[in-house]
Amino acid sequence: MDEVDSAIIRELQEDARQPNQDIARKVGIAPSTCLERTRLLRQRGVIRGYHADIDLAALNRGVQALIAAQIRPLSRSVIEAFQNRVAALPEVLAVFTLAGSDDFIVHVAVQDIDHLHAFLIDRFTSRREVVGFRTSIVYRHQVNNVLELLQ
């Protein structure tokens, strides 16, 4: 990846809906070159998709939490099954598999504290492989949507 590819990626991260001609002008290349480079970035898997940034509160998900979970036994099949089941739950935004004292961090967004409590009781305490979990309420969540290539 060179400087031009990095500049195209930066522009797409800032606004993926901007026209190719605008990206090309900002990056300083011809529109046909920009289109081809963007196509190659998608083909190589650098660009994996384009997504809308949605306000969680508008979807009645005003409470976010991070759940640190420990599971046993630690086997590939148990880890993969847990990750896949949890990731498929509608409340779950992301699942992180970890090394260290916690095996997973599960990022959830729910309507309110009562729904969070119900989620924990229904989805975590009833699972045999879950031997422990801790929940932290998220007050604010800020994401860096524009990433640069590290040298």
N, C-alpha and C positions, 0 to 999 in steps of 0.2 A: 504494500500500500504506500502510495506516495503522498505528497502534499496536496495534490489536486483531489485525490480520493478522500483524504481527510477533510478537506474543505466541503466537498459534496455531502459527506456524512454529517458534518456540523450543520449545514444548511437544512438538511432533511430532519435532523433532530429538533431544530428550532421550529420548523413548520413543514411537515411532510406534505401539506396540501398546496404548497406554492408551485406554480408552474415550472416546468423544466427550463423554459427560457429565462425565468427570473434567477433560478439557481445558476445557470450557465453565465449570466451577466455578472452575478455577484462573485463567482469563482474566477471569472476571466477566461472562459473557454467557449467554443462554439456550442450551440444547442445540440447539434448531432453528436458531438464528442461527449457532452454531459449525459445525454440519453444512453449512449453506449457504455460509458463508465458506470452509470447507475445500474444498468442491466447486468454488467459483469459483477458488480458488488453483490447484487441479489443472487446471481448464479453461484458465486463463491461462498455464499452463506454469511457474508458480512452484514448485509441488511436482511433481517429475518422477517420483517413485516412492518406494517404501518398501523398505528393504533390511535384511538381517540382517548384523550385524557378526560375522564369523567369525574365530576364532583360526587364523592361518596354520599354526602348528606342529601343530595338530590335523589339518590336511590334509596333513601331511608336507611342509610348505614352510617349513622352519626358517631358511633363508638367503635374505635379500633383498639385492638389488643395484640400483644405478642405473647405467645404461649410457648414456654420452654418445656419440652417433653423428654422424658427418658423412657426407653422401651427395653424389654428383654423377652426372649433371648436376642442377642445381637447377631443375627444371621442375615445373609443377603436376602433371603425370601421374606423374612419378617420386616426388614427395613423397607424393601421395595413395596410390599403389600401395604404397610402403614402409610408410606408416602403417597402411593396412588389413591388409597381410600380417602385420606385426609384432603388431598388436592382436589378431589372431585366434589367436596362439600360446597354448597353455594355460599357459605359465609367466608370461605377461605380465599384470601388474595394471593398468598405465596407460601411455599413450604421450603425451608432451608434444611438440608441434611448437614450435620456438624460433626466435627471431632471435638473431644473434650468431655466435660461433665454432662452436658446436654446432648441428646442425639438429634433433636429437631427444634427449630423455631418455626412456629406456625403463625402467620400474620392473618388476622381475621378482621372483618368489619361487619358489625351487627347494628340493629335498631337502637338498642339501649342496654343498660347494665343487666336488666332482667333477662334479656335474650342472650347476653354473654354468659350469664350464670347457667341458663338452660342448655346452651351449647356445650359448656364444659361438662355438665352433669351427663347429658345425653351422649356426647361424642367422645369424651375422654375417660370418665370414671368407669364407663361400662366396657371399655376395651381391656381384654386380658393382658395384652402385651404392654400396656402403659403402666409403668411402675411408679411414676411420679410426674408432676407437672407444676409449673409456676406461671402465673399470669401477670403481665404488666400492662396497664392501660396506657395507651398512646395519647398524649395531650396534643401534640402537633406532629405532623409528618411532612417532611420536605424532601423532595427527590431532585437529584441533579439529572435533568433530562438531556443535557448536552455533554457528552463524554469526548475526550480527546485521546488520540493514540499516545500511549506512553512510550518514550524513547528509551 
